[in-house]
Amino acid sequence: MGYPHKSHPRETAVLSKHFGDAEARTLDGWKKRGGYRALEQALQMSPGDIVNIVKDSGLRGRGGAGFPTGVKWSFMKVGDGKPHYLCCNADESEPGTFKDREIMRWTPHALIEGCAIGAYAIGAETAYIYVRGEFTEPIRRLNDALKEAYAANILGKNAMGTGKRIDVYVHSGAGAYICGEETALMNSLEGKRGNPRIKPPFPAVAGLFGMPTTINNVETLAAVPHILSNGAEWYKAMCLSNPKSTGTKLFSVCGNVSKPGNYEIVMGFPFKDFLYDLCGGPLPGRKFKAIIPGGSSVPIQTMEEAEATLMDYEGFVAQGTMLGSGGVIIFDDAQSIPRMVARLTRFYAHESCAQCTQCREGTAWTTKIMDRIVAGQGTYEDLDTLLELAENMTGKTICVLSDSCAAPVVSGLQKFRHEFEALITGKRSSTVAVSSGAAA
Amino acid sequence: MSAHTAPYEPVFVGARKQELDDVLTRYPTKMAALLPALWMVQDARGWISEEAMTEVAAQLDLTAAYVKGVVTFYTMYHQHPVGKHFIQVCTTSPCLCAGADKVVDAFLEHTGCKELGVTSADGKYTVIEVECLGACGFATPVQVNLDYIENVTPDKVPQILAGLK
């Protein structure tokens, strides 16, 4: 459902069906809604069979990269004698994204069930749910649900009476966007600074504590029980456009829009209908100007591009951007694009782990130049410098934080250059300075 | 600061030591309990002092320097005391375009905090801007200590402050 709004008839509520329904949070309530039947079924199957069903379903990672989940799971060599780990990435910090928070707040058992199935499928006895530290309510909901699941012997050394051990723990982060990067997440979980690691080795070879590890997003894992219960064909059939993008996807919608919130649609849904019908269009008297459709790290779209987009992995790429995490940020005609881009670059400068020179220096300098432009003190040379910096920040670092900082700058300059130039020539100065960003 | 003159009282005694021991059973290494242990310190003391870092280091067979390196990486660990009500206003672009900067101004005005990050004279409030709280559809979200307050607008600020205990 379009939480906090009522479900729209054109939504397909699978993961969000019980958002807003407090009873679904409890074990009894969850079981009444069909909960833990998929886990029971899974524990009777071989791990390989589960992996094959997930492969056949076409489920792809919902955290941003879109890697096929079943294929990722198949990299784990079950029975190699080493401890395996599952990490659930619940470090949801990508500006514009707030879907995992709702999954954890309203349906914590859905995630725990998905984690338990995932852990069993990859030969792991332990799953850690790494939740960003700010998410105190989701953490509380998950811990309450875990307590119930342990008390009912759903988890533990004899999970559901099968003699199989499955432990699920919540691990709280402490404020660092970069810990949503999977190798940084593992370092953080190990009690280290959240610096990303160089790959290879990939996590499936040497991940958490040096052992084979799989990292999956909250939404990905929450979809798994539904796939096991209803079958791969059912999931695969939920597709309106490209057959490589299947199932439902939660989109978080925010910014200058009538009805912000989460919406769940079938992959391939027309973005134009989504924006004007489901989300209610612009605020009264306003027009949409630009959209960042996949969290702040993906390129900005013009409305022309956005309205021609079909909402799946391929559809967003075809219109100059990416699906990313599904965090749709909408700016209307009252907003200055340079000002919004400047604030995003400040975000990346603040969140850089500072390991790689290109990122540490690049995000800081980009922010200084952007602030200068927004303050009406920029020059035409600054625009060239921004692009040159972006070039040096893309594809040259251990992780993609640096690339993510460059994306809104480059796409902003490509598509809204006139707004940057207007600030430089003084035709139109941004009325409000970018806030000073004194975050600790 | 008076906190430095009083003798240091260890955090990990009694129930807290027991809690830390329980946490340690979840991981194959002691180091992995570092973030949870630091959270326990902050929960008990409101911030993480150098003495506390030394204590945590001893509990987990780490060096104090290592612990400090980790503490300083994460923005949520306070390295100095903060106001009783620690107010974090999200001002990243999705909230900024919805007017988060005006919410910041309102908090500064009504708390008597002269500037961001500087605790009010009565010790009650510290206001900072925070990077994306992950609640963008409920702009502007504000985190007060551990709790989120959603859909905050400047006019609601006096009432929010009056409701803080």
Interface residues (C-beta under 8 A of the other chain):
Chain A: P4 P83 E92 S93 E94 P95 G96 T97 F98 D100 R101 T126 R132 G133 E134 F135 T136 E137 D167 Y169 H171 S172 G173 A174 G175 A176 Y177 S188 L189 E190 G191 K192 R193 G194 F209 S252 V253 C254 G255 N256 P260 G261 N262 S296 G327 I329 F331 D332 Q335 R339 M340 V341 R343 L344 F347 H350 E351 C353 V432 S435 S436 G437 A438 A439 A440
Chain B: R26 Y27 P28 T29 M31 A32 A33 L34 L35 P36 L38 W39 L60 L62 G69 V70 F73 Y74 T75 M76 Y77 H78 Q88 T91 T92 S93 P94 L96 C97 A98 A100 D101 V104 E115 L116 G117 I128 E129 V130 E131 C132 L133 G134 A135 C136 G137 F138 A139 Q143 L146 D147 Y148
